[in-house]
Amino acid sequence: MARAELAAADFLRALGVPLDSPHLRATPGRMARAWAEMLTPRAFELTTFPNDEGYDELVLVRDAPVRSVCEHHLLPFTGRACVGYLPGERIVGLSKLARIVEHFACRPQTQERLTKQIADWLQENLAPRAVGVVVVAEHTCMTLRGAQAIGSSTVTSTLLGQLRDDPRSRQEFLTLAGV
């Protein structure tokens, strides 16, 4: 953290931000701690249970928070994810769907890659009949600079298995996801 704090101070000075005022003296340390927090996912274990009841309908978690930084400008993007699956032999602890989103979002990312990583990870670790992920986010690299398209959002989706191949299942998922 000490090196990150020194680098933050150098960065701010290079941009002409004076650090001698009482309000800014501790900013490099706060900045380094904030970035460390944003880029460090919490550990979690995937909790699955036998699907003893043979549940075969969609399971969705909507509005899981997404908080990441774009890898091109290192500016934040935030939004919501809908993560769903059609169970196979096992079901997952519901909180883990939101934790998977957090896990992959805590690094410099593109929204497209994030969406696919969540879906692929669930497919590999849960072996469901289908997985669907939709992410809707606002990118400050697009709203605060460049195009300055304030209020715009980006939507990405990854659909695997039956949600990709069966039009009725696909439509059901997208409707429940709010797309």
N, C-alpha and C positions, 0 to 999 in steps of 0.2 A: 504493500500500500504506500510505503514511503516513496518509492520510485514513481508510482502513479500520481501521487500528490505533486512531486517535483515537475513531472511532465505536464500536469494540468496548469501549474503556475507558469511554466514556460510557454505553453499554448496560449494562455490568456494574455500574457505580456506580448507575445508575437502578434496578437491581434489588436494591440494598443489598449488593452484593458489594464488600468493602473490598479495594483493590489495593495496600495498603502492606506486606503481609507478603512475605518473600523468595520464598515459593512462588507468589505471584500477580502480582508486579511485571511479569513478562514475558508474562503470560497474554494481554493484548490483542494483542500482536504474534503470538504463536503462534496465537491464534484467527483473526486476519486471514489469516495464511498458510495455515492449514488450510482456511478457506472458499474462498480463492482456488484452492487445489489441487483441492478438491471440485467447483468450478464451472468448471474450465477443461479442456475435452477436449484430448487429444493429437491432433495433425494426423495424417491418414492419407489414402492414396490407394487407391481401390478397384482391386484387381488382378484382372483377369479374363483368361481364356485361352480359346482356341477349344475347343469340345467336339468335338474330332476323332473321338473314339471313339463319339460318339452316346449317351453315358450318359443314361439316361432314368428312373432311379430316384431316390428321395429322397436328398438330401444334408442331414445334420443336424449341428449343433453343439449338444450338450447341456451344461447347467450352466455357461454363460457367466456370469460374475459381473455382478450388477446392483448399483450403488451410486449412489443419488440422494438428493435431498431433496424432500419433498412441498412443493408450492408454496403450500399453505394454512397450514402451520405452520412451514415451514423446518426440519423435523425429518427425520432420515435415514430412508430405507427401503432395505433390502438384500434380495437374493435371488439367484435364478438364472433365466436365460432359455434357452429352446430355440429355435433359429432354423434353419429348414430351407427347402429349395426343390426344385422339380423343374426341372432344367436345360432350357434352350432351346438356342440356338446357342453360348452361352458358359457357362463355369463360373467360380466365384470362388475366389480364394485363401482357404482355410479360416480363417486367422487373422482375416481381414477381417470375418467374421460376428460374432466376439466384439468386434472394434473398433467395429463399427457400434452395438452395444449400448452400449458405453462412451460413444461420441460423443453419442448422444441422451440418455443418462442424466446427463451432466455439466451439468445446469441444473435449476433448480426445475421439477418435473414432476408430472404425475399418472401413475399406472401405466397407465391406459387409453390416454392419449395416447402415452406411451412405446412401448407395444406396437404401436400403429398406425403411428407414425412409422418404426419399424424396418422393418415390413412394406412400407409404401408406398415407402420409400427403395430397398429392394431391388428392388421391382417396377419402379420408374422407371429405375434404374441398371443392372439386370442383364437385364431383360425375360425372366424365366423363365416356364415354363408355370404355376407355382404358387409361392406363398410361404406359410409358416406360422410364426407366432411365438407362443410361450407364455411368460409371465412369472409367476413365483411369488415373492412378496416379503412380508416382514414390515415393517409400517409402525410406527415408534416413536410417531408421532402417535396411533396407536390402542392401542399396548401400554403406553406409559409415562404416558399422560394420558387424559383422556376416558373411554372404555369400559374402559381398562386390561385389554384382552383379550390377556393374555400368551400367547404360543405360537400365536396365530392367524396365518394367512397369507391373502393375496389372490391369486387366479389370474385372469389376463386372457389373452385370445387374439385373434389376428387371422389369419384364413385367407383367402387370395386365390386366384383362378383355380381350377384343378382341385381343390385342397384344400378349397375352399369348396363347389364344385358337385358333386363326385363323392363319395358317401357312403363308398365303400370306401377311396379315397385319404385322405379326412378321417380315418377310423378308424385307418388305418395310421399317419398322422402323429401323431395324439393318443396312440396306444399307444407309439410310439417316443419321444415326448416325455415319457412317464411320467404322462400325465394320465388 
